[in-house]
């Protein structure tokens, strides 16, 4: 994938988190959901997008494919 910012080839990789119930995006205007049992519906009601999970336990390794431009410090993901 080509970086839309600088035009160089981006490096493929994954976003991941270990020992967490899910990986999600939530707008900066919303409070953190950290430390609570959360659901996909709750995240989406707050304008968020679930990338992987949530799971009942924290014994999962969550991974989302992405591309990174280390020059521009940008990450592009599909969800």
PAMI-604152 format. One record per residue (C-alpha): residue number from 1; x, y, z. Coordinates in steps of 0.02 Angstrom, whole numbers. Each point is the difference from the previous one (the first is absolute). Last residue first. Example, Ala and Ser with C-alpha at 12.3 -4.5 7.8 and 13.67 -1.06 7.14 Angstrom:
[r 2; [684; -53; 357]] [r 1; [-69; -172; 33]] 
***
This chain:
[r 79; [-616; -135; 483]] [r 78; [147; 42; -112]] [r 77; [152; 82; 78]] [r 76; [121; 139; -49]] [r 75; [138; 55; 120]] [r 74; [90; 166; -18]] [r 73; [168; 54; 75]] [r 72; [44; 96; -159]] [r 71; [170; -83; -26]] [r 70; [-50; -162; 88]] [r 69; [-145; -26; -119]] [r 68; [-100; -145; 69]] [r 67; [-122; -125; -74]] [r 66; [-129; -95; 103]] [r 65; [-68; -170; 45]] [r 64; [-91; -8; 168]] [r 63; [57; -117; 138]] [r 62; [-69; -38; 173]] [r 61; [89; -127; 110]] [r 60; [-130; -71; 116]] [r 59; [5; -47; 184]] [r 58; [-94; 154; 62]] [r 57; [-163; -93; 22]] [r 56; [-175; 38; -64]] [r 55; [60; 55; -171]] [r 54; [-28; 165; -86]] [r 53; [62; -35; -129]] [r 52; [95; 70; -149]] [r 51; [-8; 166; -94]] [r 50; [-153; 68; 91]] [r 49; [-48; 173; -65]] [r 48; [-51; 143; 114]] [r 47; [-136; 132; -9]] [r 46; [-51; -20; 184]] [r 45; [-145; -113; -50]] [r 44; [127; -107; -96]] [r 43; [104; -31; 156]] [r 42; [-153; -44; 104]] [r 41; [-64; -119; -136]] [r 40; [168; -89; -11]] [r 39; [-8; -32; 186]] [r 38; [105; 56; 147]] [r 37; [50; -78; 165]] [r 36; [90; 140; 89]] [r 35; [182; 45; 29]] [r 34; [19; 117; -148]] [r 33; [-156; 74; -81]] [r 32; [86; 167; -22]] [r 31; [-111; 154; -9]] [r 30; [-63; 60; -169]] [r 29; [51; 160; -91]] [r 28; [160; -81; -62]] [r 27; [-105; -114; -111]] [r 26; [11; -188; 32]] [r 25; [98; -128; -100]] [r 24; [5; -180; 60]] [r 23; [110; -146; 48]] [r 22; [-83; -118; 122]] [r 21; [3; -92; 167]] [r 20; [185; 37; 34]] [r 19; [138; -121; 48]] [r 18; [107; 29; -154]] [r 17; [-32; 139; -125]] [r 16; [33; -1; -184]] [r 15; [12; 111; -152]] [r 14; [69; -99; -145]] [r 13; [130; 19; -138]] [r 12; [25; 55; -180]] [r 11; [131; 134; -37]] [r 10; [-54; 150; -105]] [r 9; [76; 39; -170]] [r 8; [41; 184; -23]] [r 7; [-121; 134; -62]] [r 6; [18; 126; 142]] [r 5; [-176; 22; 71]] [r 4; [-101; -129; -96]] [r 3; [125; -134; 50]] [r 2; [4; -135; -134]] [r 1; [-62; -174; 42]] 
***
